[in-house]
Amino acid sequence: MSDEEDIVLSELNDDELVEQMFDDLYDGLKEEIEEGVNILLERGWTPYDILTKALVGGMTIVGHDFRDGILFVPEVLLAANAMKGGMTILKPLLAETGAPRVGKMVIGTVKGDIHDIGKNLVSMMMEGAGFEVVDIGINNPVENYLEALETEQPDILGMSALLTTTMPYMKVVIDTLVEQGLREDYIVLVGGAPLNEEFGKAIGADAYCRDAAVAVETAKTFVSRKHNQLAG
Ligand code: B1M
């Protein structure tokens, strides 16, 4: 008999439950993750803490083992799917802050890249902080960004890339904005695990954002600066 079968999530204390959620995320158990999220919510955890401590914490372990060749793509996909299950529950709650709309952002993962968990997290956190977010998804060629910017007229363009092979495409997008005389119309924020501040500067972005929380803070700073400039 395996111990696993006997585990009743609601009987675990908070620390044990989070540990168990790490295991369940690792094993791609979506229903268990959803149950764990709901239990933590019932226990008064904030959606933000559940997201960062239980889900992102678990995904970090998955990331390490993927890097080290212990997990493979199918397992990682299952883990990502389980994480999405939890995020679906948290998303409306994170957005429910009642904060006034502070700005608008178009965000998408660049061409050749299908990673979207980080981007989705940034979107959720931005919404939670009162931003309107238009998510144009994954694998976006420059045309998609231009179209969305034209239609949506956001304050911010956000781009995400998780591969060293796709991150240079961010420069293609920024260079095209420059060519078309549009660069100064938008605050350009970039993020993704392989990027760093130097890269952000080198490609002409306004800022590199290490994580979703930094993205929110950076977006707020730049938008209020822009509004002050317009007012002044
Ligand atoms: Co991919 N993958 N993957 N993968 N994958 C990485 C990125 C990798 C580092 C794994 C590894 O080898 N250690 C590696 C890249 C190596 C490199 O480029 N140097 C890699 C590889 C190689 C690949 C494939 C090529 C594997 C293959 O097929 N052989 C392939 C590529 C597919 C493609 O895109 N064309 C591939 C596929 C996949 C899956 C489909 C299986 C799955 C993606 C599922 C999905 O996204 N729906 C997947 C996953 C899950 C990962 C890891 C394990 C986890 C990524 C993740 O979701 N992290 C990843 C390893 C790792 O990063 N540790 C890996 C959690 C997320 C919350 O963090 O995305 O960094 P992150 O986002 C953060 C910040 O970076 C920042 O805020 C977020 C929240 O805090 N941020 C932004 C991100 N975007 C932002 C945008 C902003 C601001 C902040 O704009 C304003």
Residues whose N, C-alpha, C, O or C-beta is under 5 A from the ligand:
A	BS01	B1M	M59 V62 G63 H64 F66 R67 V73 V76 L77 A80 G112 D113 I114 H115 D116 I117 G118 K119 L121 V122 G158 M159 S160 A161 L162 L163 T164 T165 L189 V190 G191 G192 A193 C209 R210 D211 A212 A215
